[in-house]
Amino acid sequence: MTVAVKRGTGAKRLQSALNDLDRHTLKVGWVAGKQYPGTRMTTAQVAAISEFGAPAKNIPPRPIIRPTIIKDRNKWSKITTQESKNVISGKSTVKNFYEVLGNFASGDIRKMITTIKAPPLKPATIRARERTYTRKSNKAERQAQIAQRMQSTTLAKPLVFTKVLLNSCTYEVSKA
C-alpha cells in the first residue's frame, strides 16, 4: 500500500517559518562599541563588569542578565509559544516574533537593573557621586541636592546613578 502525502498551506507556512528562523537572529543586551560616557569602556564592558564583577579593581558582581533569565524564562517561553502560533497561522512574521520577544527581554533586564540593591555601594563611591552630582552648585545648594538625592536613594543605589546602563540595554533583530 502506498501512502501519498499532500502538503497543505499550513505545512508550507510552517516550512517557510522554520526557514525564516534560520535567517534571523535576536540579540538582547548592550550594543558593541557604544561608548560609556566619561570612560574608555563600552556599555557592554560595563554591563559585563556589573554581571561578573572585577576583583582586581575591587568591584563586586551585581548580576543582571542571569537572574533575569531565571526569573523570566517561563514568561518568555509563553511569549515564544504564542508568537510561534501567530507566525505559523500567518498572522505574524518571524521578524515580528523576534521583535516582541526582544522587547520583553530587554525590558525585563532593565527592570532587573532597577531592583538591584546588593551589594551596597562603598562610602567612597557615594562620596564620588555626591561630588559629581553637585560640582557646579554652591555649598547650600549642594547639601540640599545631596539630601534630596539620598532621600530618593539613587545616590546610594548601584547601577542607576547615571542611567546609562539602564537606558542603553536594548535588542537587535538582524538577518543572519
N, CA, C and O atoms as a DFTB+ gen file, in Angstrom:
704 C
 N C O
     1  1       0.828      -1.159       0.000
     2  2       0.000       0.000       0.000
     3  2       0.885       1.240       0.000
     4  3       1.863       1.313       0.744
     5  1       0.548       2.181      -0.812
     6  2       1.300       3.419      -0.933
     7  2       0.521       4.547      -0.253
     8  3      -0.692       4.680      -0.409
     9  1       1.250       5.332       0.490
    10  2       0.629       6.476       1.163
    11  2       1.112       7.730       0.453
    12  3       2.311       7.945       0.280
    13  1       0.175       8.533       0.057
    14  2       0.516       9.794      -0.596
    15  2       0.378      10.917       0.426
    16  3      -0.644      11.040       1.101
    17  1       1.410      11.721       0.526
    18  2       1.379      12.849       1.455
    19  2       1.195      14.114       0.635
    20  3       1.974      14.415      -0.269
    21  1       0.164      14.829       0.968
    22  2      -0.099      16.083       0.276
    23  2       0.041      17.208       1.297
    24  3      -0.650      17.245       2.315
    25  1       0.934      18.099       0.998
    26  2       1.179      19.207       1.929
    27  2       0.232      20.353       1.625
    28  3       0.124      20.819       0.491
    29  1      -0.444      20.789       2.665
    30  2      -1.376      21.896       2.530
    31  2      -0.696      23.223       2.829
    32  3       0.525      23.284       2.970
    33  1      -1.485      24.277       2.923
    34  2      -0.941      25.617       3.159
    35  2      -0.306      25.725       4.544
    36  3       0.674      26.452       4.710
    37  1      -0.844      25.015       5.546
    38  2      -0.270      25.042       6.893
    39  2       1.142      24.508       6.914
    40  3       2.019      25.081       7.561
    41  1       1.369      23.407       6.205
    42  2       2.707      22.817       6.151
    43  2       3.677      23.744       5.442
    44  3       4.842      23.855       5.823
    45  1       3.183      24.409       4.403
    46  2       4.043      25.345       3.669
    47  2       4.404      26.546       4.547
    48  3       5.547      27.003       4.538
    49  1       3.425      27.057       5.307
    50  2       3.698      28.183       6.215
    51  2       4.692      27.769       7.296
    52  3       5.589      28.532       7.653
    53  1       4.522      26.556       7.811
    54  2       5.436      26.053       8.839
    55  2       6.857      25.948       8.292
    56  3       7.808      26.375       8.947
    57  1       7.004      25.380       7.090
    58  2       8.332      25.243       6.489
    59  2       8.947      26.610       6.213
    60  3      10.145      26.808       6.418
    61  1       8.141      27.540       5.753
    62  2       8.618      28.897       5.493
    63  2       9.079      29.561       6.791
    64  3      10.118      30.221       6.821
    65  1       8.295      29.383       7.872
    66  2       8.655      29.969       9.166
    67  2       9.960      29.370       9.690
    68  3      10.810      30.093      10.210
    69  1      10.119      28.063       9.556
    70  2      11.348      27.414      10.009
    71  2      12.558      27.922       9.232
    72  3      13.622      28.159       9.804
    73  1      12.383      28.085       7.920
    74  2      13.473      28.634       7.109
    75  2      13.794      30.069       7.531
    76  3      14.958      30.464       7.595
    77  1      12.741      30.843       7.818
    78  2      12.924      32.234       8.213
    79  2      13.602      32.344       9.579
    80  3      14.365      33.283       9.808
    81  1      13.343      31.412      10.481
    82  2      14.014      31.408      11.784
    83  2      15.523      31.318      11.607
    84  3      16.284      31.962      12.329
    85  1      15.950      30.506      10.632
    86  2      17.386      30.367      10.365
    87  2      17.991      31.640       9.786
    88  3      19.199      31.854       9.882
    89  1      17.159      32.480       9.189
    90  2      17.670      33.693       8.537
    91  2      17.686      34.915       9.455
    92  3      18.188      35.967       9.059
    93  1      17.155      34.803      10.655
    94  2      17.116      35.929      11.580
    95  2      17.816      35.576      12.886
    96  3      17.889      34.413      13.284
    97  1      18.329      36.615      13.539
    98  2      18.999      36.465      14.823
    99  2      18.483      37.543      15.763
   100  3      18.291      38.688      15.355
   101  1      18.260      37.183      17.009
   102  2      17.868      38.138      18.045
   103  2      19.009      38.256      19.044
   104  3      19.489      37.251      19.569
   105  1      19.438      39.477      19.303
   106  2      20.456      39.751      20.320
   107  2      19.845      40.718      21.321
   108  3      19.238      41.720      20.942
   109  1      20.011      40.411      22.594
   110  2      19.490      41.263      23.661
   111  2      20.648      41.647      24.562
   112  3      21.440      40.791      24.956
   113  1      20.753      42.931      24.893
   114  2      21.820      43.380      25.784
   115  2      22.299      44.765      25.413
   116  3      21.506      45.682      25.203
   117  1      23.612      44.899      25.337
   118  2      24.212      46.197      25.084
   119  2      24.951      46.165      23.760
   120  3      25.662      45.205      23.463
   121  1      24.786      47.206      22.968
   122  2      25.351      47.289      21.629
   123  2      26.870      47.394      21.713
   124  3      27.406      48.217      22.455
   125  1      27.540      46.571      20.961
   126  2      29.008      46.599      20.925
   127  2      29.481      47.939      20.371
   128  3      28.937      48.449      19.391
   129  1      30.495      48.494      21.011
   130  2      31.096      49.726      20.501
   131  2      30.477      51.003      21.032
   132  3      31.067      52.069      20.851
   133  1      29.318      50.957      21.680
   134  2      28.714      52.179      22.220
   135  2      29.483      52.591      23.465
   136  3      29.541      51.848      24.445
   137  1      30.064      53.763      23.419
   138  2      30.944      54.237      24.477
   139  2      30.168      54.597      25.745
   140  3      29.101      55.208      25.681
   141  1      30.719      54.210      26.893
   142  2      30.153      54.611      28.185
   143  2      30.733      55.986      28.496
   144  3      31.955      56.139      28.510
   145  1      29.897      56.985      28.745
   146  2      30.382      58.368      28.924
   147  2      31.432      58.495      30.026
   148  3      31.309      57.905      31.100
   149  1      32.452      59.269      29.734
   150  2      33.487      59.560      30.713
   151  2      34.484      58.444      30.941
   152  3      35.300      58.521      31.859
   153  1      34.430      57.404      30.116
   154  2      35.367      56.285      30.267
   155  2      35.879      55.867      28.900
   156  3      35.440      56.382      27.872
   157  1      36.802      54.938      28.905
   158  2      37.279      54.342      27.659
   159  2      36.575      53.015      27.393
   160  3      36.928      52.290      26.463
   161  1      35.583      52.708      28.213
   162  2      34.897      51.431      28.110
   163  2      33.589      51.565      27.329
   164  3      33.027      52.652      27.198
   165  1      33.130      50.436      26.823
   166  2      31.835      50.414      26.152
   167  2      30.748      50.057      27.174
   168  3      31.043      49.576      28.268
   169  1      29.512      50.297      26.804
   170  2      28.408      49.923      27.694
   171  2      28.389      48.410      27.904
   172  3      28.029      47.940      28.983
   173  1      28.769      47.653      26.893
   174  2      28.815      46.190      27.022
   175  2      29.872      45.771      28.045
   176  3      29.647      44.834      28.811
   177  1      31.015      46.449      28.068
   178  2      32.054      46.138      29.045
   179  2      31.586      46.466      30.469
   180  3      31.832      45.700      31.400
   181  1      30.922      47.595      30.624
   182  2      30.401      47.978      31.938
   183  2      29.347      46.966      32.392
   184  3      29.313      46.593      33.564
   185  1      28.490      46.522      31.473
   186  2      27.480      45.514      31.809
   187  2      28.150      44.203      32.228
   188  3      27.692      43.545      33.161
   189  1      29.230      43.822      31.543
   190  2      29.945      42.590      31.892
   191  2      30.571      42.708      33.281
   192  3      30.547      41.753      34.058
   193  1      31.128      43.872      33.591
   194  2      31.699      44.083      34.927
   195  2      30.594      44.026      35.978
   196  3      30.784      43.464      37.057
   197  1      29.450      44.604      35.662
   198  2      28.316      44.530      36.598
   199  2      27.899      43.082      36.814
   200  3      27.617      42.672      37.939
   201  1      27.863      42.322      35.750
   202  2      27.407      40.926      35.817
   203  2      28.377      40.035      36.608
   204  3      27.950      39.219      37.426
   205  1      29.673      40.198      36.359
   206  2      30.661      39.279      36.924
   207  2      31.589      39.910      37.960
   208  3      32.313      39.197      38.655
   209  1      31.575      41.231      38.071
   210  2      32.485      41.920      38.973
   211  2      33.856      42.078      38.348
   212  3      34.127      41.565      37.263
   213  1      34.709      42.792      39.046
   214  2      36.105      42.977      38.629
   215  2      36.951      42.919      39.898
   216  3      37.276      43.954      40.481
   217  1      37.305      41.710      40.323
   218  2      38.037      41.556      41.589
   219  2      39.323      42.383      41.655
   220  3      39.665      42.904      42.717
   221  1      40.026      42.507      40.551
   222  2      41.277      43.267      40.547
   223  2      41.039      44.743      40.865
   224  3      41.930      45.424      41.373
   225  1      39.844      45.230      40.567
   226  2      39.507      46.633      40.847
   227  2      38.571      46.756      42.048
   228  3      38.015      47.824      42.307
   229  1      38.405      45.656      42.776
   230  2      37.578      45.621      43.967
   231  2      36.105      45.976      43.679
   232  3      35.440      46.616      44.494
   233  1      35.617      45.552      42.515
   234  2      34.216      45.777      42.140
   235  2      33.479      44.442      42.276
   236  3      33.807      43.474      41.589
   237  1      32.487      44.395      43.159
   238  2      31.766      43.132      43.345
   239  2      30.774      42.891      42.201
   240  3      30.337      43.840      41.550
   241  1      30.425      41.640      41.959
   242  2      29.417      41.356      40.932
   243  2      28.026      41.799      41.383
   244  3      27.655      41.659      42.548
   245  1      27.283      42.327      40.443
   246  2      25.867      42.648      40.639
   247  2      25.137      42.083      39.427
   248  3      24.795      42.817      38.500
   249  1      24.901      40.769      39.442
   250  2      24.335      40.103      38.264
   251  2      22.995      40.693      37.829
   252  3      22.127      41.001      38.646
   253  1      22.862      40.837      36.513
   254  2      21.655      41.396      35.910
   255  2      21.018      40.363      34.985
   256  3      19.840      40.033      35.121
   257  1      21.799      39.867      34.060
   258  2      21.262      39.031      32.983
   259  2      20.874      37.644      33.487
   260  3      19.758      37.188      33.234
   261  1      21.760      36.978      34.183
   262  2      21.462      35.611      34.629
   263  2      20.236      35.537      35.542
   264  3      19.392      34.662      35.347
   265  1      20.110      36.426      36.529
   266  2      18.894      36.371      37.343
   267  2      17.620      36.685      36.546
   268  3      16.552      36.142      36.827
   269  1      17.750      37.565      35.556
   270  2      16.586      37.890      34.722
   271  2      16.153      36.667      33.928
   272  3      14.961      36.380      33.818
   273  1      17.111      35.956      33.382
   274  2      16.785      34.744      32.616
   275  2      16.077      33.734      33.513
   276  3      15.060      33.158      33.126
   277  1      16.610      33.524      34.702
   278  2      15.997      32.565      35.626
   279  2      14.581      33.009      35.998
   280  3      13.649      32.204      36.005
   281  1      14.433      34.291      36.305
   282  2      13.146      34.814      36.755
   283  2      12.095      34.821      35.645
   284  3      10.930      34.517      35.899
   285  1      12.492      35.162      34.420
   286  2      11.516      35.419      33.358
   287  2      11.465      34.380      32.247
   288  3      10.723      34.564      31.282
   289  1      12.216      33.310      32.347
   290  2      12.242      32.340      31.249
   291  2      10.883      31.711      30.973
   292  3      10.569      31.430      29.817
   293  1      10.067      31.481      32.001
   294  2       8.739      30.914      31.766
   295  2       7.841      31.896      31.013
   296  3       7.078      31.499      30.132
   297  1       7.938      33.168      31.362
   298  2       7.175      34.195      30.648
   299  2       7.625      34.253      29.189
   300  3       6.797      34.326      28.281
   301  1       8.939      34.219      28.969
   302  2       9.459      34.266      27.598
   303  2       9.039      33.023      26.820
   304  3       8.799      33.098      25.615
   305  1       8.950      31.890      27.496
   306  2       8.511      30.662      26.845
   307  2       7.058      30.794      26.384
   308  3       6.713      30.366      25.283
   309  1       6.217      31.381      27.221
   310  2       4.812      31.593      26.839
   311  2       4.704      32.558      25.657
   312  3       3.901      32.349      24.749
   313  1       5.509      33.601      25.678
   314  2       5.520      34.556      24.555
   315  2       5.962      33.842      23.288
   316  3       5.375      34.028      22.222
   317  1       7.002      33.023      23.411
   318  2       7.504      32.268      22.261
   319  2       6.437      31.344      21.699
   320  3       6.269      31.254      20.483
   321  1       5.724      30.665      22.567
   322  2       4.654      29.764      22.125
   323  2       3.570      30.528      21.381
   324  3       3.152      30.120      20.297
   325  1       3.110      31.641      21.962
   326  2       2.036      32.416      21.332
   327  2       2.493      33.022      20.007
   328  3       1.773      32.959      19.010
   329  1       3.679      33.603      19.999
   330  2       4.167      34.241      18.776
   331  2       4.451      33.198      17.691
   332  3       4.270      33.482      16.506
   333  1       4.892      31.996      18.077
   334  2       5.106      30.923      17.092
   335  2       3.790      30.545      16.434
   336  3       3.726      30.344      15.221
   337  1       2.743      30.450      17.240
   338  2       1.415      30.147      16.689
   339  2       0.985      31.234      15.704
   340  3       0.421      30.937      14.651
   341  1       1.253      32.486      16.050
   342  2       0.898      33.595      15.150
   343  2       1.667      33.517      13.837
   344  3       1.114      33.791      12.772
   345  1       2.944      33.143      13.912
   346  2       3.755      33.022      12.693
   347  2       3.232      31.876      11.828
   348  3       3.046      32.039      10.622
   349  1       2.999      30.739      12.435
   350  2       2.549      29.562      11.677
   351  2       1.175      29.789      11.057
   352  3       0.896      29.302       9.962
   353  1       0.313      30.533      11.764
   354  2      -1.031      30.795      11.225
   355  2      -1.031      31.911      10.187
   356  3      -2.052      32.166       9.550
   357  1       0.104      32.573      10.015
   358  2       0.195      33.646       9.025
   359  2      -0.209      35.007       9.557
   360  3      -0.285      35.966       8.788
   361  1      -0.472      35.119      10.854
   362  2      -0.867      36.403      11.454
   363  2       0.332      37.305      11.745
   364  3       0.168      38.503      11.979
   365  1       1.526      36.737      11.733
   366  2       2.723      37.495      12.078
   367  2       3.901      36.965      11.268
   368  3       3.771      36.010      10.502
   369  1       5.057      37.609      11.456
   370  2       6.278      37.186      10.773
   371  2       7.324      36.791      11.822
   372  3       7.194      37.125      13.000
   373  1       8.344      36.088      11.381
   374  2       9.432      35.713      12.286
   375  2      10.121      36.967      12.814
   376  3      10.470      37.026      13.993
   377  1      10.321      37.956      11.971
   378  2      10.954      39.207      12.415
   379  2      10.128      39.847      13.524
   380  3      10.679      40.286      14.533
   381  1       8.816      39.903      13.344
   382  2       7.949      40.471      14.373
   383  2       7.992      39.628      15.647
   384  3       7.988      40.174      16.750
   385  1       8.032      38.313      15.503
   386  2       8.159      37.402      16.640
   387  2       9.398      37.758      17.460
   388  3       9.326      37.870      18.684
   389  1      10.540      37.936      16.780
   390  2      11.775      38.300      17.468
   391  2      11.677      39.700      18.083
   392  3      12.208      39.937      19.167
   393  1      11.008      40.617      17.403
   394  2      10.838      41.980      17.927
   395  2      10.067      41.948      19.248
   396  3      10.457      42.604      20.214
   397  1       8.983      41.191      19.287
   398  2       8.176      41.083      20.506
   399  2       9.000      40.470      21.634
   400  3       9.029      41.001      22.744
   401  1       9.665      39.362      21.352
   402  2      10.471      38.690      22.365
   403  2      11.620      39.589      22.839
   404  3      11.891      39.668      24.038
   405  1      12.287      40.258      21.912
   406  2      13.393      41.153      22.268
   407  2      12.935      42.321      23.116
   408  3      13.631      42.729      24.047
   409  1      11.774      42.859      22.802
   410  2      11.232      43.973      23.576
   411  2      10.948      43.543      25.018
   412  3      11.288      44.260      25.959
   413  1      10.334      42.388      25.187
   414  2      10.071      41.887      26.537
   415  2      11.370      41.593      27.276
   416  3      11.521      41.990      28.431
   417  1      12.310      40.905      26.632
   418  2      13.555      40.508      27.296
   419  2      14.377      41.727      27.722
   420  3      14.853      41.780      28.855
   421  1      14.548      42.701      26.835
   422  2      15.334      43.887      27.197
   423  2      14.616      44.695      28.284
   424  3      15.266      45.260      29.163
   425  1      13.297      44.750      28.229
   426  2      12.539      45.434      29.271
   427  2      12.691      44.748      30.622
   428  3      12.804      45.408      31.655
   429  1      12.692      43.426      30.605
   430  2      12.859      42.679      31.857
   431  2      14.258      42.875      32.439
   432  3      14.416      42.949      33.657
   433  1      15.266      42.959      31.583
   434  2      16.630      43.226      32.062
   435  2      16.704      44.623      32.667
   436  3      17.294      44.811      33.731
   437  1      16.103      45.608      31.988
   438  2      16.099      46.971      32.532
   439  2      15.372      47.014      33.883
   440  3      15.805      47.702      34.808
   441  1      14.279      46.281      33.983
   442  2      13.539      46.227      35.252
   443  2      14.422      45.626      36.348
   444  3      14.403      46.097      37.485
   445  1      15.189      44.594      36.015
   446  2      16.079      43.959      36.989
   447  2      17.144      44.952      37.467
   448  3      17.486      44.974      38.649
   449  1      17.664      45.768      36.552
   450  2      18.677      46.765      36.930
   451  2      18.135      47.672      38.032
   452  3      18.858      48.013      38.968
   453  1      16.875      48.061      37.924
   454  2      16.301      48.978      38.910
   455  2      16.062      48.330      40.267
   456  3      15.859      49.034      41.256
   457  1      16.082      46.996      40.333
   458  2      15.810      46.321      41.601
   459  2      17.072      45.944      42.371
   460  3      16.985      45.531      43.528
   461  1      18.241      46.080      41.752
   462  2      19.489      45.655      42.401
   463  2      19.829      46.591      43.559
   464  3      19.903      47.809      43.397
   465  1      20.030      45.992      44.721
   466  2      20.366      46.782      45.910
   467  2      21.628      46.269      46.594
   468  3      22.198      46.955      47.443
   469  1      22.055      45.090      46.236
   470  2      23.193      44.489      46.917
   471  2      24.209      44.007      45.899
   472  3      23.836      43.662      44.777
   473  1      25.461      43.975      46.256
   474  2      25.993      44.537      47.474
   475  2      25.914      46.062      47.448
   476  3      25.944      46.676      46.382
   477  1      25.810      46.669      48.643
   478  2      25.687      48.132      48.683
   479  2      26.963      48.801      48.184
   480  3      28.045      48.213      48.202
   481  1      26.809      50.035      47.742
   482  2      27.970      50.798      47.287
   483  2      28.870      51.128      48.475
   484  3      28.410      51.264      49.609
   485  1      30.145      51.252      48.187
   486  2      31.095      51.648      49.217
   487  2      30.912      53.146      49.505
   488  3      30.519      53.897      48.613
   489  1      31.187      53.579      50.716
   490  2      31.061      55.010      51.052
   491  2      31.853      55.915      50.107
   492  3      31.408      57.017      49.786
   493  1      33.017      55.458      49.664
   494  2      33.824      56.279      48.748
   495  2      33.109      56.481      47.413
   496  3      33.220      57.547      46.809
   497  1      32.383      55.475      46.951
   498  2      31.631      55.596      45.705
   499  2      30.495      56.606      45.870
   500  3      30.242      57.419      44.982
   501  1      29.833      56.546      46.987
   502  2      28.741      57.501      47.247
   503  2      29.295      58.919      47.316
   504  3      28.697      59.843      46.765
   505  1      30.442      59.104      47.994
   506  2      31.055      60.447      48.067
   507  2      31.444      60.939      46.679
   508  3      31.271      62.118      46.370
   509  1      31.967      60.050      45.841
   510  2      32.329      60.437      44.469
   511  2      31.082      60.854      43.688
   512  3      31.120      61.813      42.917
   513  1      29.994      60.142      43.887
   514  2      28.739      60.515      43.228
   515  2      28.255      61.875      43.721
   516  3      27.758      62.682      42.935
   517  1      28.399      62.130      45.015
   518  2      27.997      63.426      45.562
   519  2      28.784      64.547      44.882
   520  3      28.219      65.578      44.515
   521  1      30.088      64.338      44.718
   522  2      30.928      65.357      44.063
   523  2      30.507      65.556      42.619
   524  3      30.423      66.690      42.146
   525  1      30.241      64.463      41.916
   526  2      29.834      64.551      40.515
   527  2      28.510      65.275      40.383
   528  3      28.337      66.123      39.507
   529  1      27.591      64.940      41.246
   530  2      26.239      65.481      41.147
   531  2      26.175      66.956      41.500
   532  3      25.335      67.681      40.967
   533  1      27.047      67.414      42.388
   534  2      26.935      68.775      42.915
   535  2      28.087      69.678      42.525
   536  3      28.272      70.731      43.135
   537  1      28.846      69.307      41.550
   538  2      30.053      70.034      41.185
   539  2      29.829      71.515      40.910
   540  3      30.666      72.336      41.285
   541  1      28.725      71.880      40.268
   542  2      28.529      73.251      39.793
   543  2      27.627      74.080      40.703
   544  3      27.168      75.144      40.287
   545  1      27.360      73.638      41.911
   546  2      26.452      74.346      42.805
   547  2      27.216      74.952      43.974
   548  3      28.336      74.539      44.274
   549  1      26.597      75.946      44.638
   550  2      27.219      76.458      45.855
   551  2      26.963      75.473      47.001
   552  3      26.219      74.506      46.839
   553  1      27.583      75.724      48.156
   554  2      27.557      74.743      49.241
   555  2      26.137      74.440      49.722
   556  3      25.803      73.273      49.927
   557  1      25.302      75.449      49.906
   558  2      23.930      75.233      50.397
   559  2      23.123      74.425      49.382
   560  3      22.385      73.510      49.748
   561  1      23.274      74.775      48.093
   562  2      22.569      74.024      47.049
   563  2      23.047      72.578      47.010
   564  3      22.247      71.657      46.850
   565  1      24.364      72.382      47.159
   566  2      24.933      71.034      47.152
   567  2      24.343      70.180      48.263
   568  3      23.926      69.044      48.037
   569  1      24.315      70.740      49.457
   570  2      23.794      69.974      50.583
   571  2      22.315      69.630      50.381
   572  3      21.883      68.527      50.714
   573  1      21.550      70.561      49.842
   574  2      20.135      70.289      49.577
   575  2      19.986      69.220      48.499
   576  3      19.142      68.329      48.604
   577  1      20.817      69.320      47.462
   578  2      20.765      68.326      46.384
   579  2      21.158      66.946      46.894
   580  3      20.527      65.948      46.546
   581  1      22.194      66.892      47.714
   582  2      22.646      65.610      48.263
   583  2      21.547      65.008      49.130
   584  3      21.245      63.819      49.023
   585  1      20.961      65.816      49.973
   586  2      19.885      65.314      50.840
   587  2      18.723      64.790      50.004
   588  3      18.157      63.738      50.301
   589  1      18.377      65.525      48.968
   590  2      17.272      65.091      48.089
   591  2      17.638      63.796      47.372
   592  3      16.820      62.881      47.279
   593  1      18.858      63.718      46.868
   594  2      19.312      62.535      46.142
   595  2      19.360      61.318      47.073
   596  3      18.965      60.217      46.689
   597  1      19.850      61.532      48.304
   598  2      19.927      60.429      49.261
   599  2      18.533      59.951      49.628
   600  3      18.304      58.757      49.821
   601  1      17.603      60.896      49.722
   602  2      16.236      60.526      50.046
   603  2      15.630      59.677      48.932
   604  3      14.883      58.737      49.201
   605  1      15.951      60.008      47.680
   606  2      15.424      59.227      46.564
   607  2      16.228      57.949      46.342
   608  3      15.861      57.130      45.499
   609  1      17.297      57.770      47.070
   610  2      18.178      56.590      47.086
   611  2      18.970      56.349      45.810
   612  3      19.723      55.377      45.755
   613  1      18.841      57.179      44.784
   614  2      19.623      56.916      43.573
   615  2      21.107      57.169      43.788
   616  3      21.939      56.593      43.089
   617  1      21.445      58.014      44.736
   618  2      22.852      58.289      45.006
   619  2      23.547      57.050      45.572
   620  3      24.711      56.788      45.267
   621  1      22.831      56.301      46.388
   622  2      23.418      55.131      47.034
   623  2      23.016      53.815      46.375
   624  3      23.395      52.746      46.855
   625  1      22.264      53.874      45.296
   626  2      21.766      52.655      44.651
   627  2      22.707      52.238      43.518
   628  3      23.054      53.060      42.670
   629  1      23.117      50.975      43.498
   630  2      24.001      50.510      42.422
   631  2      23.326      50.562      41.048
   632  3      22.121      50.341      40.932
   633  1      24.101      50.852      40.031
   634  2      23.762      50.709      38.606
   635  2      22.781      51.724      38.018
   636  3      22.517      51.667      36.817
   637  1      22.231      52.645      38.805
   638  2      21.224      53.543      38.222
   639  2      21.559      55.027      38.322
   640  3      20.753      55.852      37.890
   641  1      22.693      55.395      38.862
   642  2      23.005      56.807      39.094
   643  2      22.972      57.617      37.803
   644  3      22.297      58.645      37.742
   645  1      23.680      57.178      36.780
   646  2      23.696      57.920      35.509
   647  2      22.607      57.444      34.550
   648  3      22.278      58.144      33.591
   649  1      22.056      56.284      34.794
   650  2      21.027      55.652      33.963
   651  2      21.545      55.231      32.580
   652  3      20.755      54.825      31.728
   653  1      22.846      55.322      32.351
   654  2      23.416      54.934      31.061
   655  2      23.226      53.438      30.831
   656  3      22.756      53.030      29.769
   657  1      23.582      52.628      31.804
   658  2      23.441      51.174      31.665
   659  2      21.968      50.806      31.470
   660  3      21.626      49.980      30.624
   661  1      21.123      51.425      32.255
   662  2      19.686      51.169      32.191
   663  2      19.122      51.535      30.818
   664  3      18.409      50.737      30.209
   665  1      19.432      52.716      30.336
   666  2      18.852      53.206      29.083
   667  2      19.487      52.630      27.827
   668  3      18.918      52.735      26.740
   669  1      20.659      52.023      27.963
   670  2      21.320      51.506      26.761
   671  2      21.084      50.016      26.531
   672  3      21.551      49.468      25.533
   673  1      20.372      49.355      27.433
   674  2      20.029      47.950      27.219
   675  2      18.935      47.877      26.162
   676  3      17.896      48.525      26.288
   677  1      19.170      47.092      25.128
   678  2      18.232      47.063      24.012
   679  2      18.247      45.672      23.363
   680  3      18.786      44.716      23.921
   681  1      17.660      45.586      22.206
   682  2      17.691      44.335      21.445
   683  2      17.875      44.680      19.969
   684  3      17.647      45.810      19.537
   685  1      18.288      43.678      19.223
   686  2      18.507      43.870      17.780
   687  2      18.090      42.592      17.054
   688  3      18.514      41.490      17.403
   689  1      17.256      42.767      16.044
   690  2      16.893      41.659      15.175
   691  2      17.611      41.884      13.859
   692  3      17.483      42.942      13.243
   693  1      18.362      40.891      13.434
   694  2      19.106      41.053      12.172
   695  2      18.997      39.794      11.337
   696  3      18.663      38.715      11.829
   697  1      19.288      39.967      10.063
   698  2      19.334      38.810       9.169
   699  2      20.667      38.120       9.366
   700  3      21.716      38.763       9.385
   701  1      20.619      36.809       9.512
   702  2      21.836      36.032       9.764
   703  2      22.695      35.919       8.519
   704  3      23.757      35.298       8.556
